[in-house]
Each structure stands twice: as structure tokens, then as C-alpha cells.
């Protein structure tokens, strides 16, 4: 645990010193601009516009960070050979991987929390008050964070056995495919033979189902999200991440460094 | 039989290459050797000979195709062995967003030191490698020599029993090399085992109890430097001065002249006759010394033999 904590803290420090959190400035400008614009042009839909814009921005910025930094977590250390001195310490390779994972998730948590605060500030600016239903925005942010953690785990797995470019492609591909995982499960096409349907259904269960984390539609329109749904999504994310990280650890534990 | 600090048995490493990785190249072949407890061992070889491959195998950065190795009696598969080992990678590159102090503090955490111990140990190491005044500067602003010093500091930070240094003199100025030599000698005085790779033979001659010479992935010689280079002298060298105009003796014809000083090399059985002749001609003898082959000559001999063998295989293959 001590080793994982040390690697995670250093990964977080690297992200901060490499100015990853500077994206917050972009987000703050976007929210300020949106708040001013919405105040001028929209009547009665300020809440919808601000929340949907804010949550989309949190998601997109987070996906970019999770994807690009997630792939760089291991590949950069191997390219620059910073890993050599570290792995010659009493550190297991899986501890290094977990430390890297938690370090980036910590960075994303801070980033996402700051953006969520910005979203609430923008909402306050246009509405001048907050209601109880606005708390569901936090649920949406939490689920976005779970999604980002899953993307980090996938990026880590792919970067353990392929080039950074391919790892980005594979992770992005998995993300896009995962957005349609539930649709694959329910596909009923004329002319599709039963065997193909079974294969598609099988693939749909292997792919990470990113629709499990999407509650933006409900939250934007002020509808609630049940505790059961959040619990299920959390369980799914934790289980999927654990399996992916276990796979990454197996691959990385036998990987020859350059 | 006592266990050596490092025991390597038939260690081999092959790399796949070519399209689809179907061909294989051996970068280390059946290496068997042993480094004794408390010994300074030099691992010599030209670039690409297999020195770094061996060290990376020992540090578990790469995995052997076959063979085993043990350090301090523990298999290299056992991560806990790293608690007693220090390692300096070749051309070390560290997290450049950290300062030297932060980097050492970070590495110290993996050895389970308390915050107070960490602070004291890190300060002492920075002082030892001469970076005390630069400890708050980010490593991205460090020169190559300074990075090498940081690398050395992190290798010995936890007071390891065995220290493995891959090209520790690389990138250092004469002062830095001297400091590294002093640190290696201090480790030896403290009874630590040091294995270091180098292609600077004078360093090996000066520091090592024993050396191993590796060429083309194979160990070609192992032993004390003077054992390896053959203790028997190859001849004698006389250095002498001649006042006035020298005569036309056969000895002077063979000699190399620098000002009024002459240097002549001759077989040992001709030494006394030559000294008599020089005495008779009024020469002043400055020194008489044995001509011994150096470690460098031995090394070059092995490298050239390996190249000749490779060429022969190449030609016969054609």
C-alpha cells in the first residue's frame, strides 16, 4: 500500500507541475461566456443550457485527459527510462501500475470537482438561487468520474503492450464502441442470422457499457437518479476496472523494458 | 560453499527481430559468473557487448530467455532482494519536474524509512555527491554530470549491500570521475559489493579486485586484472640521456630520441649487454622498466579476435 501511495502522489504531482490543471482556465472561460450569453438570449431554459454545456465540457475535457495522460502513464516512463531506477527498488510492477492509475484518477477527481464548482457558480450567476434538484448534477459528475476512471484503466492496459499511438486508437475505439454496447444487445435486424446476433450479444457484454454512466438527459431536465442506478453503475465500474487492471498487471509483469 | 554476492548461471537473452519477429538475435549467451562478497567487480566490454543486458537482467528490467541468477542468495525474481541492492542505470534520466531532494525523498519512501530518517539520509547523500547547494533546483535544469551524481545518490541512499552501477563514469568530467572512484572505494572499505560496467579500462585497473570481459554476448575472460594480462614481461625498456654528439651504435639506431633523451625496447636477455654498452659510451641511465601488456591490450586482443571470428562466419556464410 505504501508503494502504491508513493507512486500515486508522484503521478499527481507530475500532472500538477506539467500544468494539466490549466484546462480549468479554459473551462472557467467557457462557463463565464455561456452564463453571459444565456442571460442575454434564452428565456426559461438557462438551467438546461448551462447544465448540459457544463456536464458535456466536464466529460469531454476529462476524456481527453484520461485518454492522453492515461496512455502516457506507462509509455512515457518507458520511453524516458525513468522507470529503470524505480523498478530496481523493492516495488512490484503491479504496485507501480496501481499507483499510476490512482494518481491519474486523483488528478481527474480534483479537476472534475473544480469544474463542477465552476458549473454551480455559472448556474448561480444565471438563476441567482439553487434548488434541491440541482444536487443531481453532483450525481452526474460522479458518474462521469467513474467513466473517466474506466477510460484510464483501458488506456493503461493498451499502453502496456502497444505503442502510444495505437493505445490511444484502441482506447478511443473501445470508448466509442462502448457507447453502443447496450444497443448491440437489443439489435433485432431483419436478415441477420441468429449466430451473428449471438456474437453481437456476446461482444456487447465484453465491451465496457459507457451508457451506464450517462444520466445527463435526466439531470438536465431536473429528473432524479435513483440510488440503485448509481450503486449498480459503481459496482459495474469497479468490477470492470479491476478486471482491466488485473490484465494490465499480467501483461506488464512480463514486459521487457527497452 | 559460501554463497557469492551475485551468482549468475547460464544466463541468456535473445531478442526477436525482423518482420513478424520471426528471427532471433542472441545478445547474451550462457553467462556464468560469480561476484564475491565485498568485491569490486568490473564488467568490461565494447558497446553492445552485453554488459547492460546482463545488468538489466539482474535488475529484472528485462527477462532471461534461459538461465538463473541470485543476488545475496535470493532469486532475481524475488522483488524483496531489491531492498539490499542499489542500482544506477546507464545514462540515468529522472523525473525532471522534481528537485534532487524530492527525487531522493520519493525513492527513499520505497525503502520504508521514517520521515526523519528520510530527511537525514537524503541530506547526507546530497552532500556526499556534491549537490547540497543545488538540491532545490528542478532536475530539468541539471547537466549530464549532475544527473549522474543524483543517480549515484539514489543508488546508495538506502545503504545497500550490493551496488550495481551501469557506466557510472559516463558523462563525468575528471573531477566527477574522481569523486565516483572515491565513492566506489569507500563502498569497498565498508565491505559492500560493487559490480560496475565500463569501457574505460584505466578505471577498472584502478578500482577492481576482479574484472570480467564480455565480447559479443559471451564472457571471454574473468580474473584479477594482472592475472588476465599475463604477469610475464614482454621485454625491457631503457630510458637514458646522452651528453654531446652520440656515436653510431646499433642500440642508438633502435632508440627513439626526444631531445637528448633516448628510449629503447629490447628482449630481457639483451639487457645487461646493452647497459654495459651504454655505460661505456657515457650514457646516463634514467630508468629500466619491464614492458607488460596492459588490460587495454588484452581487451583489444579479445575484441579483434571476436571480430575476426564474426568475419570468418560471415565469409563462410556467403
Interface residues (C-beta under 8 A of the other chain):
Chain A: X2 X3 X6 X10 X13 X14 X17 X18 X80 X81 X82 X83 X84 X85 X86 X87 X88 X89 X90 X91 X92 X254 X256 X257
Chain B: X56 X59 X60 X61 X62 X63 X79 X80 X82 X83 X85 X86 X87 X88 X89 X91 X92 X93 X94 X95 X97 X98 X106 X107 X109 X110 X111 X112 X151 X154 X155
